[in-house]
Amino acid sequence: MAAATSTPIVVLGSTGSIGRNVLDVVSASPEDFTIEALSAHSQVKLLAEQARRFRPQRIVVTDEAADLTPLNDLAAEMEIFQGGDNLCRIASGGEAKVVVAAIMGSAGLRAALAALEAGKTLALANKETLVAAGGHVLRLLAEGNGSLIPIDSEHSAIFQALQAGNREDVVQVILTASGGPFRDRPASQMAHVTVDEALNHPNWDMGTKITIDSATMMNKALEVIEARWLFDLRPDQIEVVIHPQSIIHSMVEFVDGSIMAQMGAPDMRIPIQYALTYPRRQPCPGEKLSWKDSWELSFQPADRERFPALDLGFQVARDGGTAGVVLNAANECAVAAFLAGEISFIDIVPACRGVLEQHNYCPEPSLDELLALDGWARREVRRWVCE
Ligand SMILES: NC(=O)c1ccc[n+]([C@@H]2O[C@H](COP(=O)([O-])OP(=O)(O)OC[C@H]3O[C@@H](n4cnc5c(N)ncnc54)[C@H](OP(=O)(O)O)[C@@H]3O)[C@@H](O)[C@H]2O)c1
């Protein structure tokens, strides 16, 4: 039985890697959290199992074509909706205080904005929301709509390290990157990368799209853009450094030369729980570092020639406006084409660059303009793939 003080939570994307880790954190502290609503896209059987276990009031299956039979026995007990439009309903309605945005890609954008508009705390894993619509998110927050706590491990680390000093004393933030599976692979061998190799991340167990983004380092490019919005930084205040062990999750350098780093095992349950309990800390089911073992931390500059996505990320962070939504949509579409065997690994970044260069830049787009450009960028990549 949940305690009267437990926090009601909505998990958008509960069947994904982040979503499953959220439910693991919730299971470990049943007195602290209740699940109000869950959403999945295609994994209806897994959603049914989660719903039986966590007894939410509402569930959403976003895939209109999905077979809902596995949910039949739950219909008397909870509301079941089908179709993506219902995400906003569960993100903004009900009593939930916290909405976890763990949907992959820009499919999660509208619901994340709806949660903020409804005054909820948005625990944000979906970096695409800030990449595509950072200006909108900032405006909503500045107008007093809801609050935002990052889940992305790098941004959680920066969020935590910033608490050690005054905001105006920050010189730069240093985003750490594992370098992915091709950290040491020569440029000449990148053309022959297979899907299986690209999906074999050395440190993190994540969803398919973000794993490919880690291999191209587009993930770090998206995180540069995310950090620019989230912490109101100039792009020249953001540095990317390769740190193969993924123990230091990012750092903040202050004017006196002090650098505050947040460390921990590479386990997403730690930043997830911090976002759910902030500003409190409590025991977490995540892995712990062992001080009985010998281990070393190393750092090296990021190779921007072998990983051209990084320069693209900094360019988009400087440009703002519509650049983020175009980069994000083009990348989602190019990654899907790579996974489908339609383009090679080294085509992903040029496809994104090409679409960015062609697009009709607008510095202060409306949400409708952003969504229209999202569709346009996807069509452009498809056209290029099919040529
Ligand atoms: N995984 C990590 O460690 C990690 C770390 C930092 C940030 N993030 C970010 O967190 C987000 C989720 O990543 P993930 O690794 O958890 O992804 P994932 O494992 O692929 O899970 C994605 C979730 O979104 C749902 N989904 C997929 N397509 C959808 C659509 N069109 N409409 C609505 N829902 C849809 C999936 O439903 P089904 O499974 O039912 O199809 C699943 O619940 C991404 O933005 C990623 O960049 C992830």
The ligand as an SDF file (V2000), in Angstrom:
LIG
                    3D

 48 52  0  0  0  0  0  0  0  0999 V2000
   18.7130    4.6710  -22.6950 N   0  0  0  0  0  0  0  0  0  0  0  0
   19.4940    5.5310  -22.0650 C   0  0  0  0  0  0  0  0  0  0  0  0
   20.3720    5.1340  -21.2930 O   0  0  0  0  0  0  0  0  0  0  0  0
   19.3070    7.0040  -22.2640 C   0  0  0  0  0  0  0  0  0  0  0  0
   20.1800    7.8980  -21.6200 C   0  0  0  0  0  0  0  0  0  0  0  0
   19.9610    9.2600  -21.7540 C   0  0  0  0  0  0  0  0  0  0  0  0
   18.9120    9.7360  -22.5120 C   0  0  0  0  0  0  0  0  0  0  0  0
   18.1030    8.8600  -23.1510 N   0  0  0  0  0  0  0  0  0  0  0  0
   17.0000    9.3890  -23.9650 C   0  0  0  0  0  0  0  0  0  0  0  0
   15.7770    8.8530  -23.4570 O   0  0  0  0  0  0  0  0  0  0  0  0
   14.8470    8.6460  -24.5270 C   0  0  0  0  0  0  0  0  0  0  0  0
   14.4360    7.1740  -24.5340 C   0  0  0  0  0  0  0  0  0  0  0  0
   15.5740    6.3940  -24.8080 O   0  0  0  0  0  0  0  0  0  0  0  0
   15.5520    4.8040  -24.6400 P   0  0  0  0  0  0  0  0  0  0  0  0
   16.9670    4.3820  -24.7840 O   0  0  0  0  0  0  0  0  0  0  0  0
   14.8070    4.4380  -23.4040 O   0  0  0  0  0  0  0  0  0  0  0  0
   14.7160    4.4000  -25.9390 O   0  0  0  0  0  0  0  0  0  0  0  0
   13.9970    3.0160  -26.2560 P   0  0  0  0  0  0  0  0  0  0  0  0
   14.5450    1.9310  -25.4200 O   0  0  0  0  0  0  0  0  0  0  0  0
   14.0170    2.8710  -27.7290 O   0  0  0  0  0  0  0  0  0  0  0  0
   12.4880    3.2770  -25.7660 O   0  0  0  0  0  0  0  0  0  0  0  0
   11.6840    4.2330  -26.3810 C   0  0  0  0  0  0  0  0  0  0  0  0
   10.3010    4.2930  -25.7570 C   0  0  0  0  0  0  0  0  0  0  0  0
    9.5040    5.1450  -26.5800 O   0  0  0  0  0  0  0  0  0  0  0  0
    8.4000    4.4040  -27.1250 C   0  0  0  0  0  0  0  0  0  0  0  0
    8.2000    4.8610  -28.5080 N   0  0  0  0  0  0  0  0  0  0  0  0
    8.9230    4.5240  -29.5970 C   0  0  0  0  0  0  0  0  0  0  0  0
    8.4280    5.1360  -30.6890 N   0  0  0  0  0  0  0  0  0  0  0  0
    7.3670    5.8660  -30.2800 C   0  0  0  0  0  0  0  0  0  0  0  0
    6.4100    6.6920  -30.9500 C   0  0  0  0  0  0  0  0  0  0  0  0
    6.4480    6.8970  -32.2690 N   0  0  0  0  0  0  0  0  0  0  0  0
    5.4440    7.2840  -30.2150 N   0  0  0  0  0  0  0  0  0  0  0  0
    5.3820    7.0890  -28.8660 C   0  0  0  0  0  0  0  0  0  0  0  0
    6.2440    6.2930  -28.1790 N   0  0  0  0  0  0  0  0  0  0  0  0
    7.2270    5.6980  -28.8800 C   0  0  0  0  0  0  0  0  0  0  0  0
    8.8010    2.9510  -27.0460 C   0  0  0  0  0  0  0  0  0  0  0  0
    7.6510    2.1140  -27.0300 O   0  0  0  0  0  0  0  0  0  0  0  0
    7.7530    0.5180  -27.4390 P   0  0  0  0  0  0  0  0  0  0  0  0
    8.9460   -0.0130  -26.7520 O   0  0  0  0  0  0  0  0  0  0  0  0
    6.4760   -0.0250  -26.8680 O   0  0  0  0  0  0  0  0  0  0  0  0
    7.7950    0.4230  -28.9180 O   0  0  0  0  0  0  0  0  0  0  0  0
    9.5740    2.9440  -25.7240 C   0  0  0  0  0  0  0  0  0  0  0  0
    8.6880    2.9150  -24.6440 O   0  0  0  0  0  0  0  0  0  0  0  0
   15.5740    9.0820  -25.8070 C   0  0  0  0  0  0  0  0  0  0  0  0
   15.2420   10.4030  -26.0720 O   0  0  0  0  0  0  0  0  0  0  0  0
   17.0580    8.9920  -25.4310 C   0  0  0  0  0  0  0  0  0  0  0  0
   17.8570    9.8930  -26.1570 O   0  0  0  0  0  0  0  0  0  0  0  0
   18.2700    7.5160  -23.0480 C   0  0  0  0  0  0  0  0  0  0  0  0
  1  2  1  0
  2  3  2  0
  2  4  1  0
  4  5  1  0
  4 48  2  0
  5  6  2  0
  6  7  1  0
  7  8  2  0
  8  9  1  0
  8 48  1  0
  9 10  1  0
  9 46  1  0
 10 11  1  0
 11 12  1  0
 11 44  1  0
 12 13  1  0
 13 14  1  0
 14 15  2  0
 14 16  1  0
 14 17  1  0
 17 18  1  0
 18 19  2  0
 18 20  1  0
 18 21  1  0
 21 22  1  0
 22 23  1  0
 23 24  1  0
 23 42  1  0
 24 25  1  0
 25 26  1  0
 25 36  1  0
 26 27  1  0
 26 35  1  0
 27 28  2  0
 28 29  1  0
 29 30  1  0
 29 35  2  0
 30 31  1  0
 30 32  2  0
 32 33  1  0
 33 34  2  0
 34 35  1  0
 36 37  1  0
 36 42  1  0
 37 38  1  0
 38 39  2  0
 38 40  1  0
 38 41  1  0
 42 43  1  0
 44 45  1  0
 44 46  1  0
 46 47  1  0
M  CHG  2   8   1  16  -1
M  END
$$$$
